[in-house]
Amino acid sequence: MPPKPLVLSFDTSAAHCAAALLLGDAVLSERIEPMHKGQAERLFPLLEQVLAENGMHWSDLDAIGVCVGPGNFTGVRISVAAARGLALSLNIPAVGISKLEAMVYGTKGRVSAVLDARRDRVYMQSFDNGLALNAPHMVALLDIYDHLETDEVVRVIADEALSVPNAQAVDRLVVAVGHLAGQRYDQDQPRPAPLYLRPADAALPSDPPVVILP
């Protein structure tokens, strides 16, 4: 029987820097530090802290798990770039996990994940026993129930004030990312890539560029 994988997972897709270390199904450490900026500077010290407090080293890892969004444009890029770099330097797989899939980890039956996308819109995806029934998409907050079946369970992030009646609040997403990565690390996986469902807030200027005359 193969040894249990040691998986380091992390997430900077929202206003936090989160990391977890899992050995098989056991959660050795979980850290979540709220922050609106500074994730790029804090991520690697946090990862090293999680490893050190368990007497582990980078060379002990079997896999990396990373949340690829949807979420903050810059935050998602920070994590994905870190995961790719670690996978390359350590010669281990990096597994990208969508936040919507992590939200429904461990559920049974038909469940939809609903994630705040701001501006009265939400990201949604439906699952049945953890298997995706459709692609992640963005809808108006008021139109959520046009996309659901009767009595379908809805899950939302615990700290988001979404007006979704009877929704189940979920947390520990970075742990769910680690569990899912541990289940897939020995399978062929594409390199982690950001899951963007809306354009970045920063847009190119609409005015034409200035022409510099010779």
C-alpha positions as a Python dict, from the first residue, in 0.01 Angstrom:
ca = {
    (1, 'M'): (0, 0, 0),
    (2, 'P'): (153, 337, -101),
    (3, 'P'): (233, 585, 175),
    (4, 'K'): (-18, 858, 247),
    (5, 'P'): (58, 1169, 42),
    (6, 'L'): (187, 1476, 222),
    (7, 'V'): (8, 1767, 58),
    (8, 'L'): (64, 2138, 111),
    (9, 'S'): (-236, 2345, -2),
    (10, 'F'): (-284, 2718, -12),
    (11, 'D'): (-525, 2990, -121),
    (12, 'T'): (-494, 3366, -173),
    (13, 'S'): (-805, 3409, -391),
    (14, 'A'): (-981, 3635, -138),
    (15, 'A'): (-889, 3874, 145),
    (16, 'H'): (-672, 3620, 324),
    (17, 'C'): (-362, 3407, 304),
    (18, 'A'): (-448, 3046, 386),
    (19, 'A'): (-245, 2726, 403),
    (20, 'A'): (-294, 2368, 519),
    (21, 'L'): (-75, 2061, 551),
    (22, 'L'): (-240, 1721, 513),
    (23, 'L'): (-106, 1369, 551),
    (24, 'G'): (-363, 1151, 382),
    (25, 'D'): (-697, 1237, 543),
    (26, 'A'): (-533, 1386, 853),
    (27, 'V'): (-507, 1766, 875),
    (28, 'L'): (-173, 1843, 1038),
    (29, 'S'): (-205, 2222, 1024),
    (30, 'E'): (-443, 2488, 898),
    (31, 'R'): (-370, 2860, 899),
    (32, 'I'): (-589, 3144, 772),
    (33, 'E'): (-467, 3503, 807),
    (34, 'P'): (-712, 3777, 699),
    (35, 'M'): (-549, 4046, 484),
    (36, 'H'): (-659, 4271, 202),
    (37, 'K'): (-310, 4311, 59),
    (38, 'G'): (36, 4166, 113),
    (39, 'Q'): (-43, 3804, 21),
    (40, 'A'): (255, 3787, -215),
    (41, 'E'): (494, 3878, 66),
    (42, 'R'): (327, 3661, 329),
    (43, 'L'): (258, 3339, 136),
    (44, 'F'): (600, 3171, 145),
    (45, 'P'): (677, 3259, 509),
    (46, 'L'): (337, 3112, 599),
    (47, 'L'): (406, 2793, 403),
    (48, 'E'): (745, 2753, 566),
    (49, 'Q'): (586, 2807, 908),
    (50, 'V'): (326, 2537, 844),
    (51, 'L'): (596, 2292, 740),
    (52, 'A'): (830, 2377, 1029),
    (53, 'E'): (569, 2341, 1301),
    (54, 'N'): (519, 1982, 1187),
    (55, 'G'): (888, 1903, 1152),
    (56, 'M'): (856, 1879, 774),
    (57, 'H'): (1068, 2014, 491),
    (58, 'W'): (996, 2106, 132),
    (59, 'S'): (1160, 1781, 21),
    (60, 'D'): (905, 1579, 220),
    (61, 'L'): (611, 1697, 11),
    (62, 'D'): (436, 1469, -235),
    (63, 'A'): (211, 1730, -393),
    (64, 'I'): (92, 2090, -394),
    (65, 'G'): (-275, 2185, -393),
    (66, 'V'): (-377, 2536, -496),
    (67, 'C'): (-709, 2719, -521),
    (68, 'V'): (-734, 2858, -874),
    (69, 'G'): (-1042, 3076, -817),
    (70, 'P'): (-1272, 3226, -908),
    (71, 'G'): (-1178, 3514, -686),
    (72, 'N'): (-953, 3817, -662),
    (73, 'F'): (-769, 3859, -992),
    (74, 'T'): (-427, 3934, -842),
    (75, 'G'): (-466, 3692, -551),
    (76, 'V'): (-540, 3398, -780),
    (77, 'R'): (-233, 3477, -991),
    (78, 'I'): (-13, 3487, -679),
    (79, 'S'): (-112, 3136, -572),
    (80, 'V'): (-102, 2983, -918),
    (81, 'A'): (243, 3123, -988),
    (82, 'A'): (368, 2997, -650),
    (83, 'A'): (225, 2649, -711),
    (84, 'R'): (384, 2623, -1055),
    (85, 'G'): (719, 2736, -923),
    (86, 'L'): (713, 2492, -633),
    (87, 'A'): (610, 2203, -855),
    (88, 'L'): (898, 2275, -1091),
    (89, 'S'): (1163, 2324, -823),
    (90, 'L'): (1054, 2026, -610),
    (91, 'N'): (968, 1798, -904),
    (92, 'I'): (627, 1717, -760),
    (93, 'P'): (277, 1765, -904),
    (94, 'A'): (73, 2078, -844),
    (95, 'V'): (-304, 2028, -859),
    (96, 'G'): (-535, 2321, -925),
    (97, 'I'): (-873, 2305, -751),
    (98, 'S'): (-1159, 2545, -818),
    (99, 'K'): (-1305, 2724, -518),
    (100, 'L'): (-1656, 2617, -622),
    (101, 'E'): (-1558, 2249, -616),
    (102, 'A'): (-1386, 2291, -280),
    (103, 'M'): (-1707, 2446, -142),
    (104, 'V'): (-1901, 2124, -202),
    (105, 'Y'): (-1629, 1881, -95),
    (106, 'G'): (-1776, 1587, 96),
    (107, 'T'): (-2140, 1657, 4),
    (108, 'K'): (-2392, 1403, -118),
    (109, 'G'): (-2663, 1449, -376),
    (110, 'R'): (-2739, 1761, -577),
    (111, 'V'): (-2563, 2070, -442),
    (112, 'S'): (-2483, 2411, -589),
    (113, 'A'): (-2196, 2634, -482),
    (114, 'V'): (-2273, 3006, -486),
    (115, 'L'): (-1987, 3254, -448),
    (116, 'D'): (-2007, 3632, -425),
    (117, 'A'): (-1884, 3793, -747),
    (118, 'R'): (-1965, 4148, -630),
    (119, 'R'): (-2187, 4402, -808),
    (120, 'D'): (-2498, 4192, -729),
    (121, 'R'): (-2367, 3895, -920),
    (122, 'V'): (-2254, 3547, -812),
    (123, 'Y'): (-2047, 3261, -945),
    (124, 'M'): (-2237, 2932, -953),
    (125, 'Q'): (-2179, 2566, -1030),
    (126, 'S'): (-2393, 2259, -965),
    (127, 'F'): (-2265, 1920, -850),
    (128, 'D'): (-2407, 1573, -782),
    (129, 'N'): (-2209, 1370, -527),
    (130, 'G'): (-1915, 1600, -592),
    (131, 'L'): (-1921, 1562, -972),
    (132, 'A'): (-1975, 1878, -1175),
    (133, 'L'): (-2303, 1896, -1367),
    (134, 'N'): (-2216, 2216, -1553),
    (135, 'A'): (-1937, 2464, -1602),
    (136, 'P'): (-1886, 2745, -1352),
    (137, 'H'): (-2075, 3055, -1460),
    (138, 'M'): (-2177, 3399, -1340),
    (139, 'V'): (-2539, 3507, -1290),
    (140, 'A'): (-2728, 3793, -1129),
    (141, 'L'): (-2784, 3742, -757),
    (142, 'L'): (-3162, 3777, -801),
    (143, 'D'): (-3161, 3503, -1067),
    (144, 'I'): (-3002, 3229, -853),
    (145, 'Y'): (-3317, 3023, -816),
    (146, 'D'): (-3381, 3024, -1189),
    (147, 'H'): (-3072, 2802, -1209),
    (148, 'L'): (-3160, 2558, -930),
    (149, 'E'): (-3381, 2254, -896),
    (150, 'T'): (-3656, 2246, -633),
    (151, 'D'): (-3517, 2185, -280),
    (152, 'E'): (-3161, 2182, -407),
    (153, 'V'): (-2898, 2241, -139),
    (154, 'V'): (-2701, 2564, -179),
    (155, 'R'): (-2362, 2631, -22),
    (156, 'V'): (-2206, 2974, 28),
    (157, 'I'): (-1881, 3097, 182),
    (158, 'A'): (-1923, 3139, 557),
    (159, 'D'): (-1807, 3501, 575),
    (160, 'E'): (-1998, 3633, 273),
    (161, 'A'): (-2325, 3815, 328),
    (162, 'L'): (-2520, 3663, 39),
    (163, 'S'): (-2899, 3681, 57),
    (164, 'V'): (-2958, 3316, -22),
    (165, 'P'): (-3236, 3165, 194),
    (166, 'N'): (-3160, 2834, 366),
    (167, 'A'): (-2804, 2825, 234),
    (168, 'Q'): (-2538, 2622, 415),
    (169, 'A'): (-2232, 2826, 511),
    (170, 'V'): (-1897, 2655, 451),
    (171, 'D'): (-1540, 2728, 556),
    (172, 'R'): (-1206, 2541, 572),
    (173, 'L'): (-1177, 2568, 195),
    (174, 'V'): (-798, 2539, 200),
    (175, 'V'): (-837, 2202, 372),
    (176, 'A'): (-1084, 2087, 106),
    (177, 'V'): (-833, 2195, -160),
    (178, 'G'): (-573, 1976, 10),
    (179, 'H'): (-805, 1675, 28),
    (180, 'L'): (-898, 1702, -340),
    (181, 'A'): (-535, 1748, -444),
    (182, 'G'): (-440, 1441, -242),
    (183, 'Q'): (-697, 1237, -433),
    (184, 'R'): (-565, 1347, -773),
    (185, 'Y'): (-194, 1410, -741),
    (186, 'D'): (-100, 1073, -891),
    (187, 'Q'): (-322, 1127, -1198),
    (188, 'D'): (-233, 1323, -1510),
    (189, 'Q'): (-321, 1683, -1434),
    (190, 'P'): (-287, 2003, -1636),
    (191, 'R'): (-74, 2273, -1482),
    (192, 'P'): (-277, 2494, -1247),
    (193, 'A'): (-426, 2791, -1430),
    (194, 'P'): (-637, 3080, -1300),
    (195, 'L'): (-1013, 3032, -1326),
    (196, 'Y'): (-1139, 3373, -1433),
    (197, 'L'): (-1511, 3418, -1501),
    (198, 'R'): (-1504, 3796, -1536),
    (199, 'P'): (-1249, 4045, -1668),
    (200, 'A'): (-1013, 4216, -1429),
    (201, 'D'): (-1134, 4539, -1270),
    (202, 'A'): (-843, 4725, -1428),
    (203, 'A'): (-918, 4795, -1792),
    (204, 'L'): (-711, 4935, -2075),
    (205, 'P'): (-782, 5300, -2154),
    (206, 'S'): (-1042, 5355, -2425),
    (207, 'D'): (-852, 5646, -2579),
    (208, 'P'): (-611, 5557, -2860),
    (209, 'P'): (-241, 5568, -2770),
    (210, 'V'): (-46, 5882, -2835),
    (211, 'V'): (138, 5874, -3166),
    (212, 'I'): (502, 5980, -3134),
    (213, 'L'): (614, 6160, -3447),
    (214, 'P'): (964, 6098, -3581),
}
